[in-house]
Amino acid sequence: MRYSDAVQFIRNEQTNVSKPGLERINECLGLLKHPEMSQNIIHVVGTNGKGSTATMITNILVAAGYHVGTMISPALHGVTDYYRIDGKPISNEQFISGVETLKSALRSIDTSATPGREAVNPSEFERAVCVGLIMFKMDNCDFTVLEAGMGGAQDATNVGQGILTVVTKIALDHTEYLGNTLETITREKLGIASPGEPIVMGVNSPIVTEAATQWCKENRHELYLASIADEGFFPSDRAMIADYQKINIATAQKAIEVLCERSEEFAASIDDFAMEAGIRSASLPYRFDVRKKNPYLIFDGGHNPDCIDALCRSLQAFSGDTKYYIVTGVLADKDYPAMYEMLQQYAEGFVCLTPPNHRGLPAKELCEVVRRFDKPAETVDSIVEAVAKIKELRKQGHHVLVTGSLYIMADIVAAWNKAR
């Protein structure tokens, strides 16, 4: 199988759908003889901060000498971007081998619809989860860290008997799938925990914390609450510099502490050096990612009101009341009026584009929203035009912030590099 064929098998028009539910993933894993059952799975769920927290947990474990497979999403630089082994990208050969194994197993599935039964055609994310589990088992990983997609109980990563569930910041997002209250979303997220599995929860609102406490009592799970008030390690020279990362650092630290409390083996091998080295080295693109200075060019994938609130606090801590030209695109199903109401205090002007996603809000509609802030606002018709505008603005001495959706980040960076 060629690499391009493997990519096409995972990502194509038929698989580009959201399919909550566990029927398809469980059927696929059954055909694969359940690779998940032999893995030490750490589930990471939440609305915001999942990728950063999963990366920190991975790096701490790797620094302690463990062999770790990690799956994060979304995959912004191609489908192989879902996966890391020991914090590093997988090889094309590993990916192809995993896809070949999955493709062979799926040959026995009837993909046609029958009366009373929908067609069994796994989505991109479901296929990606299977491939990750195949690769991590083939590589004999000590731990598998799985970042959930948008859900929890009905998310495709809800597989296997987990050893720990880690819950990051929970906010209102994907309400059409998860529910329209924080309590409902919290219960859905925590539903990913296996029976008896301990749960670590990061700093959250009182509503979320109370809902989690009640759910854990009802379902007999031990709940551990992380707090940035605890004595923690927040190095100023860490790769993830945003102020909001302190919450994710505290959550990752608590997760490792709970693992150590429950296993003498872990406690003996994970020391302060591993904790500090893992946090210091953890890196994930487009999370308050300062790419250039004098003037600044910052990428931050803030994509809902809670993210933007955290971004605003990080901007204040990083550069005070400095104003930025904000190059932005957003998905139509987000609460974008609230997002830009918060962000406008740091805006010198706006440049709007349509994200390369079927849910993208047209740039003209976004421009109409941000024009009410009485600041310059214009649209660009393509990623290439956005890059040209960024370069023009910086040449004129303006600071630039790119935000609104992770889906525009990788394309802008790729176009920037190509235009050099």
Secondary structure as UniProt FT lines:
FT   HELIX           3..10
FT   TURN            13..15
FT   HELIX           23..31
FT   TURN            32..33
FT   HELIX           35..38
FT   STRAND          41..45
FT   HELIX           50..63
FT   TURN            64..65
FT   STRAND          68..71
FT   TURN            76..77
FT   HELIX           79..82
FT   STRAND          83..85
FT   TURN            86..87
FT   STRAND          88..89
FT   HELIX           92..106
FT   TURN            107..108
FT   TURN            115..116
FT   HELIX           124..138
FT   TURN            139..140
FT   STRAND          143..147
FT   TURN            153..154
FT   TURN            156..157
FT   STRAND          162..167
FT   HELIX           175..178
FT   HELIX           182..190
FT   TURN            191..192
FT   TURN            195..196
FT   STRAND          199..201
FT   HELIX           206..219
FT   STRAND          223..225
FT   TURN            228..229
FT   TURN            236..237
FT   TURN            243..244
FT   HELIX           245..261
FT   HELIX           264..269
FT   HELIX           272..281
FT   TURN            285..286
FT   STRAND          289..292
FT   TURN            293..296
FT   STRAND          297..299
FT   HELIX           305..319
FT   TURN            320..321
FT   STRAND          324..328
FT   TURN            332..333
FT   HELIX           336..343
FT   HELIX           344..346
FT   STRAND          347..352
FT   TURN            358..359
FT   HELIX           363..370
FT   HELIX           371..373
FT   STRAND          377..379
FT   HELIX           383..395
FT   TURN            396..397
FT   STRAND          400..403
FT   HELIX           406..408
FT   HELIX           409..418
//
